[in-house]
Amino acid sequence: MNLAVLGAQWGDEGKGKIVDLLAPRFDIVARYQGGHNAGHTVYVNGTKFVLRLIPSGILHPGVICVIGNGVVVDLQALFGELAELTRNDIAVRNRLFVSDKAHLILPYHRDLDLLSEARRGERKIGTTSRGIGPAYEDKIARRGIRVGDLADPVSLEQNVRDNVLARNRLVHDSTMDWRDVLEQLRVQGATLLPLVRDVSLMLATAMKAGQSILFEGAQGTLLDVDHGTYPYVTSSNATVGGVCTGLGVGVRTIHAVVGVVKAYTTRVGAGPLPTELSDDIGSRLRESGNEYGAVTGRPRRCGWYDAVAVRYGARVNGLDALALTKLDVLDGLDEIQICTAYRCGTRTLTEFPSDGSQLARCEPVLESMPGWTAPSKGVTRFEDLPENARRYVARLEEVSGVPAAIVSTGSERKDTILRHDVIASRLSGFVA
């Protein structure tokens, strides 16, 4: 039985913790899209791990991890993660594999990313400038360099030379030497090639042998290049469809989908955020929730829980259950609000608008609920939560249309509530 875990908001929902929590119940954890612009943060016994490319299951001995063809790979970033894991005594040998069809992020992609963002002027997207978008552009334009190309020296040299020279013509004053890029790839390839596999075949063989797979997404539904708040989106499919295209598996291999959501809403970079709070409450959420990018350190914009957006995420992904994170960040608030609809001019919208300019004009229709003073942090049983916290979770389920099977009450693995009644009805066989 295979499970997909993905973000149902604007990313940064806490997917790393949820994947880490569930990983021991699966044989394989497979990342299907994105690049090293997405950091999944996991705390284990007080030690913080930020995994940008490597699936979060790597922290569990015996769990196999794969990076699919839908991921764009910066080899320098990948090797940096491997070194960090080794320093922390996390064994990765014979446990991590990379698709031969995954595309590489090369030095000129970062230059092009910076150039593209600068040219946008006031309409900046707010990218991490790590070369993610240009690498996907080259992929779609059929001029990208893939992991498998590292095994073909003749083709690799020709492609690197052509690409670097072409990019030098685009980037003002660029004198990048294609020979330096090629030599770096040759050195990196010698290390990487033992990890390279036909991931689609590998996963098919594993499933035929009865092994289970946890599909791990990056970013979030509202950053999906097709279904997000375009153009303020990432360059890949962060929704459930990305599992199939990003790993080479059939749609029937996905047996259930869990959407990870925060108990409030955050967003990094530009783009509409209807519930955004630019007051002391927003600042409190940012500081209490440590809402700063795991990769970039950029402060996240914070707002109340947006049920309209989550309902959209539930529809697009066919969510079976929610994993609700950071409930404890709301501890101590006298009043908590929930966005249940949008007001746009004279109209009230209960469905997420597909037009980004319309979304930017929307104001949240807010419903107020009493907060709680007793702490929820570290609580591991739902009945031990403060009464108003339980009511809040119940209301989020009602307005989102999806039950919460998991509730996170802190950053550590143990700070988690497993709601066995919901699990039995929605995720039986996936979560103990």
Secondary structure, DSSP 4 states (H G I P E B T S, - for coil): --EEEEESSSS-SSHHHHHHHHGGG-SEEEE-SB-TT--EEEEETTEEEEESSS-GGGGSTT-EEEE-TTBEE-HHHHHHHHHHHHHTT---TTTEEEETTPEEP-HHHHHHHHHHHHHTGGG------SSHHHHHHHHHTT---BGGGGG-HHHHHHHHHHHHHHHHHHSTT----HHHHHHHHHHHHHHHGGGEE-HHHHHHHHHHTT--EEEE--S-GGG-TTTSSTTSS-SS--STHHHHHHHT--GGG--EEEEEEESSEEE-SSS--TTB--SHHHHHHHHHTT-B-TTT-PBPEEESEEHHHHHHHHHHHT-SEEEEE-GGGGTT-SEEEEEEEEEETTEEE-S--S-HHHHHH-EEEEEEEE---S--TT--SGGGS-HHHHHHHHHHHHHHTS-EEEEE-SSBTTSEEE-HHHHHHHSTTT--
